[in-house]
Amino acid sequence: MSLSTDSVVAIYPGSFDPLTNGHLDLIHRGRGLVGKLIVSVLNNEAKQPLFNVEERMDMLREAVAGMENVEIDTFDGLLAEYAASRGASVILRGIRAISDYEYELQMALMNRRLRPDIETMFLLAGEGNSFLSSRLVKEVARLGGNVSGLVPAAVERRLAARFPMPGPGK
């Protein structure tokens, strides 16, 4: 049985620490494939995030302002259970490289075992974002490198505030 895409709810989960232009590309493309896209920030303090959940949600809200079928949320626990609780039938994930696929395949198969009624949909990263990761952006920002063009302007400002550039002679 096929459904109209208008009735499909998808979850795009992630840490988004910080949000990158690669994430935004997936949000933009993913929202065109479903009726509603819920971008949900994983609340996992064990990862020692740079930005807390509320900061990450604020950055996402700012970046997706005007995208009518996109909602921002947060979750913890099992993704498959969260997706079911939100009425989602699709989990959206991005793939940058073959190494992503190996990990994502394991997660997709486990989610399918937990919730056979929820499908995982993979979108390939755009060519210009295939190298981009939140971890890499944080490292470049921490070391004083230029992250413009890699993250939205609001995220760039937050990174600059978190990692101020040293003054002359420091």
C-alpha positions, 0 to 999 in steps of 0.5 A, a space after each residue: 500500500 502506498 501513501 501520499 507523501 502529504 501523510 508521511 511523517 519523518 524524523 531526522 534525528 541527530 546531535 546537531 552539535 553544531 548544525 552544519 550546512 550539510 544538515 540543512 541540505 538534508 533538511 531542505 531535500 528531506 522536507 520535499 519528500 514528506 508531509 512533515 519532517 521532525 528534526 529532533 535533537 538527541 539529548 545525550 549528555 554522555 557525549 559531552 556536547 559543545 552546545 546544550 540541547 536548548 542551544 542546538 534547538 534554537 540554532 535549528 529553529 533559526 535556520 529552518 524559519 519559514 520551512 512550513 512542514 519542518 518541526 524541531 523537537 528533542 528526544 532521548 532513549 530509543 529512536 524507533 520508540 520516539 519515532 512511533 510516539 510521534 506517528 512517524 513512518 520514516 527515519 531520515 538519515 544522511 550518508 557522506 561516505 561508505 563508513 557512514 553506511 556501515 554504521 547507518 545500516 546497523 542502526 537501520 536494521 536494529 530500528 527495523 527489528 524494534 519497529 518493522 512499520 518504520 522505514 529508514 530512508 537514506 539521502 546522500 550528502 550533497 557533493 559540497 558537503 560530503 566531507 563536512 561533519 559537526 566534529 570537524 567544524 568544532 575542531 576547526 573553530 576551536 583552532 581558530 579556523 574559518 568555518 564560514 560557508 560550512 555552517 549557518 551564520 547564526 551558528 558561526 556567531 555562536 562558535 566564535 563566541 565559544 572559541 574567541 580568537 586570541 589577540 595579538 601576542 597571545 
